[in-house]
Amino acid sequence: MSTRLFKQHVIRRSQSLDGTWEFYFPQEGSTLDPFKLEAAERVCMEVPGCWECLPDRVDYRGEAVAVKRLYLDSACRMRLVFKGISHTARVYVDGQLLTEHHNAYTAFECVTDLLNAGEHEVRVWISNAFGELSALHVPNDYYTYGGITRPVELQVMPLDFWLGELALTTERGKDGKWQLSFLGTLAGRSPRNNQDLSVQLQIAGKDTTVPIKRGVFRGQIVFDDVEAWSPDNAKLYELTATLFHGSEAVDDRVERFGFRQVEVVKGKLLLNGEPVFLMGVNRHEDHPDYGCAIPVALMRKDLELCLQMGCNAVRTSHYPNDERFLDLCDELGILVWEENHARGLFSGSGVEAMVDHPMRHPRFREQCEAVNREMVGQHGNHPSILMWGILNECDSFSEFGRECYAEQFEQIRKLDPSRPVTYASCHQNSDICQDLPDICGWNLYSNWYGDEDVAEALDRLLRSIEKPLRSRPLILSEFGGGAIPGYRDPIRRAKWSEERQADILAECLEVYLNHPKVVGVFIWQFCDIRVDPSWAMRRPRTMNNKGIVDEHRRPKLAFETVKRMFRERKSGGVE
């Protein structure tokens, strides 16, 4: 088992900590001390996993402590990499608090001091509770699970320093040659004499060695003969960076990427200089047997179903996805709109109404800044990611909201100027932020929430954002309708029937796929998903039932409708 779908290290020793962990849950009405667990309920549980998959924890919202004992065969520093814990975690090794992290959908790490050979213990306090801890995880139209939901890795660090982040950017010059720009960092405590440190990079038959200055190494490499990455040719390359201390190779890192360039020019979305039309789905990480801890085999099945349906794109609604899923998108040539984790306006009661809405939560800005930085830094080398998205259906209609949108767009553009940015709005006639992104995105549920004509609704939208659209393309980021799996009504075609869902999608796609201003469509949504109980009164089965397949990935009638229309659009000359 691995945190990625390719080997990232040869010199650096690592091992998976996936498998069985002990989990401790508090007795009703009590709280947990991570080191006083005698009265707690002990359960063995698989990692990655969600505690909602336990028979008596199907809707548990609260805290737990996860425990793992491990053995080191020699003295070393231990680097623990957690790819996802939902949603707030504190990590202890041998009783020492090493780090705290918030947000279920981005990775984090911690490094111990020098440990002796022998047995050691990792304890992780975890909470998926709403309220003071979290501005981003709130009652929502999807479910916030609890647990260590993505892989865990232990890395042996024999030195005080090692290779840190490595950002890769590709650009094609006017002469047709591709240039790779790299920017890497040295992590830990570097030796006093930095002149002894260098990094050798090997890629596509080329070797180059660069010095490390003030903990950073950077440069460019030009290539005469490499293949561009695209949906039709998902060509991937591996770059090996080897850290040398004098003449000794002491650490390494392998990154996988593709040569490709994304631009927005005169209202068109360009990939490698050619217009591209996105035909995709919104996808949540959700399954009745696994919660959000989706196994790789199921990720692959999801993407194979998307490809069978004619999709070339996926939107990671509404959070950064498991990096193994992004690895699969790289391999299969599927384009990705990856989104940060902050979604919607909520009005509730009790702890959920601690603030007016999540964007007014006192920790909102700091937590958004962190998830943006982690998302871009951790996922930026994936060629499949075409654009970054933020703040789905948030407050884009007030001056306070505009300040938040502008702040986050500025942050992401500084982190990665090579990709366009966007967001999905639903506030027609009141949105004041459409001039901020590179691409306009709109959630428009014609014929589901109301009976408006699809073409007329789109025309009204275009008129309301006429000025921003003069230089920006438009993506229909959400549209569709719900269907209860198996409910059939071929005569009346009533709401919630599979026939009505197929009709709505056909009506929308007939307009959107043929409109000159539209450069992409993302159907809401790929599969039926579990929602928070606060949404149950408006969601039959306590599910969002707008999936083209049901929660077990069984296609509804709409699947064949979308498949036919996407394939017709592609065969009709889509770039």
N, C-alpha and C positions, 0 to 999 in steps of 0.2 A: 504494500500500500504506500501511496506517496501523496504529497500535497500538490503535485503537478503531474502532467501526463508525459513528462520527459525527465531525464536525470539531470539535476541541477549542479551536482558536485561530484568530483572524483577524488580530490585531495581531502576536502572537508568531510569528516565522518558524520553520518547522520543515521537516525533510525526512527521509524514511525512509532508513535505512542497511541495509535488507534487500537481499538480493542476494548476489553472489559475494564471499566473503572468502577470504584465504589462511589455511590451517591448517598448523601445523608439529607433527609428532609426533616423539618421541625415538627414536633407534635403540635396539634391544633392550638392556636392561641399563644404559642411561644416563638421566640426568635432563636437564631443559630449563632453560636460562637464557633468559628472554624476549628478551635482546638478544645472544645468541650462538647463532644458528640455522643456521649454515653447514652443520653436520653433520646437521641434522634433515631428516626427510622432509617435503617440501612437497606439499600437496594443495589444490586449489581446491574449495570447498564452499559450498553455498547456505545462507544465513541467512534465516529460521529453519531449523534443521535439526539432526539428530542424527548424530554420526559413525558410529554403528552402521549407518547406511544406506550407508556406503562398503563396497564388496565385501570389502576386506581388514581391516575394523574392526568386524565384526558383533558381536563380544563384547568390545571393547576397554574395559578399565578402567584409567584412568591419567590422564595430563596431556597438554595440548596448548596451543599458543599461536595465537590468531587475530589476524590483521593486516588492517587496513583503512586505505587512504590516502584522504584527502579534501581538498577545496580550499575555502578561505574567500575570498569575494570582497571582504571588508572586515574590518577589525579588530573583534573582539568576544570576549566570553566564550562558551564553548561548553558547553551542557548536554547530556550524553549520558544517555538513558533506556534502560535494559535491562529488558525485561519478563520475562525469565527466562533464566538461565544455569545449566546443570546440571553440578555443584551448587555448587562454590566457585570464586570468580573474583577476580582482581586486575586492575584497569584502569589502563593507562598511556597518557598522551598526550604525545607527543614526549619519551619517556623518563622522564617524571615519574609516580610512583605517585599516583593520585588517590583510589582507594577499594578496599576489599575487601568482599566480600559472600558470605554463605553461604545456601543454600537455593535449590533449583531453581524454586520455584513462586511466588515473590513478586518484584516489581519493585524496582529500585534505580536510583539516579542519581548523577552526579558532575558538577561544574562546574569548568572550567578558570579559570586567571587570564586576563587579557587576552591574546589571541593576535593576531599580525599577520596581514594578508591573505596568502594563499598556501597551499602544501601543508602538511598536517599528517598525523600518523600515530597511529592508535589500535592498541594491542596489548593483548590480553586473555589472561592466563594462566588456564587452566581445568583443573579436576580433577573427575572423578567417582569417585575412589577412596574406599574405605571405610577406617575406622580413626580416627586421631587428629583429622582435620579435621571429622568429621561424627558427631553423635549421632543425627541425624534420617534420614540416608540410610544404610541398612544393608541387608544381604541380605534380601530380602523376597519376598512373594507377588505382587509386581509388579516391573517392571524399572526400574532407575535408569540413564537414558540419559546421554550426554555431549554437550556442545556449547552453542551459543547457540540455544536451543530456542524462544524467542519473539521477537517483533519488537524492533528497535532503532531509536531515533529521535534525530536531532540537532536541537537547538533553539538558535537564535541569541539570546543575551541581551545586548543593547546596554548595559544598566544594571547597577549593582551589586545591584539588588533586583528582585524579581518576585513574582507571586502563588504561594503555596505550596499547602498542603492546603486543601480546602474540604469540610466535612462538612455534609450536609443531613439533617434529620430531620423527618418529617411526623406530625401527630397531629390527629385529628378531635375537636372539642369537643362538649360536650353540646348546643350549639345547631345541630350538624350542619355547622358551618363548619370548613374545613381550615386548619391553621396550619403554616407552614414555618419551622423554626428553622435558622439557618445559623451556622457557626463557621468562620472562615477565618484563615489566617496569611500573613504577609509573609516571604518567604525572602530570603536573602542579607544584605547590609549596607545597612540603610535609611539615608536621609539624616539629617543631624542634626536638621533641622526636620520632625518627624513631622506637624506641623499642615498641611503641604502635601500630605499623602497622604490619599486617600479612595478608596472603592470604590463604584461604581454597579452595582446588581443589577437585571436586567430578567428578568421571568418572568411568563408568562400575562397579559400586558397591564398589568402593574404595574412601576413603577420606584421604586427607593429608593436613596438614597445614605447611606453610613455612614462615619464616620471610622475611621482606624486608630490604635489606642492600644496602645503597647508591642508592636507587631508583630502585633496581633490585631484582627479585626473580627467583630462578631456582631450578631444581632438576630432578629426574628420578623416574618413577614408573614402576615396573615389573608386568606383568599380566600372570596368568597361563592359563586363559580360555577366550580368545577373538577371534573373527573371522577376518581373513584377508580380506581386500578390494581388489576386482579384477573386471574385466568386467563381469565375471560370477556370482559374489556375491558382489554386491555394498553395503557392510555393513558399515554403518556410525555410529559413536559414538559422543555424545555431552559431552564436558567438561565445567563445570561451575566453574568459578573462582570468589570467593566472597572476597572483600576487607573489612577487619575489622580494625576499629580504636578503640583499646581496645577491649571491648566485643561487640561493636556495628557494625553491617553490614552496610556499607555506600555506597558501589558500587559493581557492578558485571559485568561480561562479559561471554557470552556463545560462545564457538567455536565448530564447527563441523569438524570432520576429520575421517580418516580411517587408520587402521593399514596396512601398505604396505611398501615395500622396493624396490628401483630401483637401478640396477647395470649394468655396462658394463664390461663383463668378456670375454676375449679371442675372441673379435669380435662379441659377442652376447649381445643383449639387454635382460636383465632379470627383470622380475617382480615377487617378492616373490620367487626368486631362480629358476624360470622357464622361458625358452625362450618365448618371445612374438613377434608376427609379427603384425605390424601396417598396417591396411587397412583403409585409411581415405581420407578426403577432406580438402582443404583449404577453409576457410569461412571468408567472410567479413561481417561486420555489415552494411547491406545496404538493403533498401526496398523502392520502389517508393512512398509508402504512408507514411512512417515514417522516411525516411533518415536513419541515424545511430541510432536513438532512438527506438530500437526494443522492442516491448512489450513482456512480459514473455510468453504469449500464442503463439506468433510467434516463439520465441526462442525454445519452446517445439516442435512446428511443424517442425522446421528445424531439430532438433535432431531425431525426430521420422522418418522423411524421411531418414536421414542418417542410422538409425538402419534398416529400411526397405530395404535399399540398401545393407546391409551387412557390413557397416562400424563399426569399433570399435575405431576410433580415429578421431580427428579434430585438425588442425593447425590453430591458431588464427592469420592469416595473416592480416596485419603486425603490430599488436599492441596488448596490453593487452585487454582482452574482459571484458564486463559487468560481474560483479561478480555473478549476478543471473544466467547468462548463465553457468558459472563455477559450481554453485550450482547444476544446472540441470545435468551437466556432472558427478558430484559426485554421484547423485542419480541414474542415468541411467547406470553407469559403462562405460562411454566413456573416453578414454585416450586422453590427451591433450598435444600438443606441444605449449606452450605459448611463444609469441615472444615480444621482446621490440619494441619500435616504432622508427625505423630509417631504411629507405628503399631506395636503389637505387642511381644511379648517374644521375644527371639531367643537361642538357645543354639547356639553353633557352635564352631569351632576356629580356630586361627591368629589373624590380625588381627581377624576378626569377633568373637572372644571376648575382646577387650581388656578389656572390662568384663562384669559378670554379664549385663546386658541394657541396651538403649539408655537407659532412664531413669536408670541409674547412671553413664552416660558423664559425664565432668567438664564437658562443654559443653552438656549437655542443657537445663538450665534457661535459660541465656542464649540458646540458639538457639530454644527454644520461645517465649520472651518476644519475640524479634525477629520470628518468623514471625506470631505473634498480632497484634502491633502493625502489621505491614505488611499483613496480610490485611484487618483491620478498617479501617485507614486508607485503603487503596487500593480496597477493594470495597464500602465501607459505603453508597454512594449507589445501589447496584443495588436496585430494588424487588423483584426476583425472589428475593433472598436472604431467606428466612423465619427462619432460625435459624443460629447458629454452633455447630459441633461441634469437639470436641477429643479427642485421645488415644484413638483407636480401639483397643479390645482391649488396653489397657495395664494397668499394675499398679494396679488399683482394689481390691485385696484386702489391701494392707498399709498400715500407718500412714504409711510414707514415700510410697507412691503417693497416699494420700488427701491428703497435704500438697501434692503436685504438682497434683492435680485442683483442690483448693480455691484454690490460688495462681493457676492459669490462669483459672478461672471469675471470680475477683475482678478480674483484669486486664481480661478481655473485657467484663465488665459495666461497668467504669469507662469503657472506650473507647466502648461502645455500649450504653446502658441500654434501647434501644428494641426489642431483639430477645431472644427466649428463647435459652438455651444448653442443650446436650445433649452426650451422648457415647454411643458404642455399646460395650456390655459383652458378654462371653461367659463371665463367671465366676459362674455361678449358684451360690447358696448360700455363696459366699465374698466377693462384692462388698460393700464397706462404704462406697460413695460415692454410692449412688442418691438420697440426700437432698440432694445438692449441686446438680444441674442443675434446670432448669424442666421438662424433658421426659425421661422414661426411655426409653432406646434399647437394644434387645437384638438380638444376632445369634444366631439359633436355627435350626440346621440339622437339623430333624426329618426322618427317613427318608433322610438322606444319610450323616451320621456316626452310624450306629446305625439301629435300626428302631423308634424310639419313636413312638407314636401322636401325631399333631399336636395334637389337642385336649387330651390328657392332659399333653403337654409344656408347652403354654401355661398350663394350670391350675397346674402345679407352679411355673412361673416366677412367676405372679401371686401365689401364696402366699408365695414367697420374698421378694418385694418389696412385700408387702401394705401396710406402713406408708407408704413413699414414694408409693405409688399412690393414697393417699387424696386427695391434692391435685394429683397430676401425671398427665398423659396418658401413654400408652405408644405407642411406635413400634417396629414390627418392622423393624430397620434392615438386617438381612441374613437371607436364607433362600434355599434353592434346592438345585440339584444339577447335576452335570456331565453333559455329553454330547459325545462325539466327533463332529464334524460329518460327517454322512453315514452314521454307524453306526446301522442300523435293525434293530429286533428286535420286531416287532409281536406275536409269540406269547409269548415269555418275558419281554419288557420288561426285559431285563437291565440291570444297572448300566452306565453310560456310554452307553447307547442314547438316542437322541432321544426315544423313547417314555417311558422311565423318567423323564427330566428333566421332560417335560410332565406326567406323573402326579404327581410330587412337588410341582410348583408348583400344580397343581390342588387337591391335598389341603391344602396350606398356605393358599392363597387362600380356599378354601371356609370355613375357620375364621377367618382373620384379618380378612377383609373384612366379616364379620358379627358381630364381637365388640364389645360396647358400650364396652369400655375402650380399644380400639385406635383411634388417630386417624391412623395412617399405616402404609404398607408400602413397603419398598424392596427389590426383588428383587436378589439377587446372581447375575448382574450383567448389564449391557447387552451387552457383547461379550467374546469370548475375548481374553485378553491374554497377553503374554509374561511369564514369571516369572524370577527370578534362578536361575542354575544350581543353587544349593544346595537349591532346592525341587524339582528335576527328578525325584527318585525317587518323589515323591508326585503329580506332575503330568504325565500323558501329554503328549507333544509339547513338553515344557518350556513348557506353557501352562496357565493357569488356564482350564479348559474349561466354566465355568459360565455362559457368555454365552448370552443368548436369541438373539443373532445370532452368527455366527462372526467371526473377526478381520477378514474382508473385508466384513462387514455383511450377509451372506446369512442370512436368517431360518432358524432351526431349527423343528422342530414346535412347541416350546413357545411360539413367538411367537403363533401363532393361539390357543392356549389362554389365554394372558395377555390377549390382545386381547378375546376373548369375555368373560372374567370381569371385566375392568376396565370394559368398556362396559356390561355388565349391572349392575354396581354403580353406575355413574354414572346410568344410566337409571332405576334403582330409587329415586332420590330423594336421592342424595348431595349434600350442600350444596356 
